[in-house]
Amino acid sequence: MIRDGLVKRINMSEKNKRLTARVGYEPHFSWSYLLPKYWGIWLGIFVLLIFAFIPFRLRDNLAAKLGLVIAKYAKKPRHKARVNLQYCFPQWSAEQREKVIDDMFITVTQVMLGIGEIAVRSKAHLQRRSVFFGIEHIQKAKEQGYNIILMVPHGWAIDASGIILHTHGMPMTSMYNPHRNPLVDWLWTITRERFGGKMHARQNGIKPFLNMVRKGDMGYYLPDEDYGAQASEFVDFFATYKATLPGLNKMAKLAKAVVIPMFPRYNAKAGRYEMEIHPAMELSEEPKQSARSMNAEIESFVSPAPEQYVWILRLLKTRKDGKDIYQ
């Protein structure tokens, strides 16, 4: 009986995964989300909504303690982060790498417990909880009549920063990988779009994204996932190399846009979301050089605050010798 129940849950998970991964998928509300199988998710949402109105200092202190507990038991994510840091920062001591990983888990827990705040609090509240460094680079590009693609590496505060930008009248469009659970995917999509903008499921292709950039929405482009050797160029990334997508210059041309790098951080000491924005990139027509320029921007953002970066991704999964370094 237990086995039958487990098989049923696995089959349901695979069914949900196929649903959110199909071409043409758009997140939507369904009355089926009120069925008992989703009650655990609704309970989690209720808890996050309570956290939305708890003083952030109290919430962040709780998250810091919880984050260290999670760091202790999250064996697989910790292993991936450790491998990434060993390759990217071989000069660091083992103790230094472990400290960064612990700090990373604290950061992600603080951000995750703050999701309710981002989802329901007012524009004015979110603006008080955030600051931009270099916003003039976006303003200058807009004044000059350019469309804009923001190149945003995977920081833990990446979704919060996009939503906060919306509160300043800067709606954005982005591509994303839908969550396998359709309720979670629908809830997080309406949160991301609550002040404007549009999310596009990645399986629906890049055209909807570029079309919206051409119409004036800012593109929110995540540059640092590994999509394999065939689509990528091998270029330097910190102390190692990485399979990096080289097509940012082509995207910019098609969208008639400039590319502006931005990195989001959650600064618990200051109690605010911080968005660091750099001047528009000068992109080369040569693929390797264009890809390297993108990685150089990521390095400049991440090096001062490595705990803010999502090191648990398989950032280096494609190696020249075909080896799986995460095994």
Phi, psi and omega in degrees: 000317177297318180298319180298320179294320179295315179300320180297318179294320179297316179298320179295321178298317179294323177296316178297319180298317179295324180296310184281350180260356184283148177297136182091358181297135172227129179296142182203161176282143175223140177298340178295340180293349178270358180290156183306329183297342180258000185297327178298321178293316179298324177296317177298321177298318179300317179297317179296326178292325174296315179299334181299335185247007173276139177310132190297330179297316178296315180296317181293323178295319176296316181297325180297319179290317180294322181299322179291327176293315178299319180300327182289325187256349181276074189297311184293311177301321180295321178298315180297318179297319180297317179297313180302315182290326177298320179284319186279330182227064182296341181283345180285152172284160177301323180296321179295318178295318180295325178294318178297320180295316177300315179296326178296317179294327174295315181299312183295324179292321176297319179292317182294319178289345177266004182300320180299321178299315180294329186280331189231343183284163189286166175303313183299320180296313181295325178292325177292334183267015186215159177211145178249136172246110180099019180301338180297336179291324175290315181299319180296315180297320179295317179298329180276001175085014180275147161284162188227132166248118174275125175266109190239104176298164184286082167269156182296334182267022188297320180287318179300318182295321178296317180295320179295321175301322177302325182293343179263019178074030180237073181296146184231161174235145183208159172260144181212159175268112184301144174293145182292337177270116187295330177293312178301318181296317180295314181298317182287329177292316180291333174292314180297329185260011190296333179249016180121180180086179184209131175264138180240125176300133187300327182291349178273004174089175186270344185300314179302322178298309182294324179299319180288326175297317179298331180278354174120347175288145176285135176279140180243099190249126179262115194264353200249012174280155182263114181252019173096164186293324187295325183265358193236172170242141175274113181224163183301143177213106189052233184269004181235209176225167185211142171287112190237132178295131186261001194270018184296323179295323179292319177300317181297319179295314181297325182268359184053052189231158166262155180253122182243120180285141177215142178228128179267142175225151167251113182261097184292329180295318178275345180069046182203157170274132182241130178244113178266125185239130180258165175299159179304140182283149170261103187267138180274154173284342181277122188305313182297318181292321178296317179295321180294321178300322179294315180294325178298322177295318179300316180300318182293329178284315191279325187305317181289337184216068186297336180292346180276349186267151183274078183286352182279356174287156174278068186296330187244031188292332180264111180249154183297329181267003179079004183287143172265102186284352182266358180289000000 
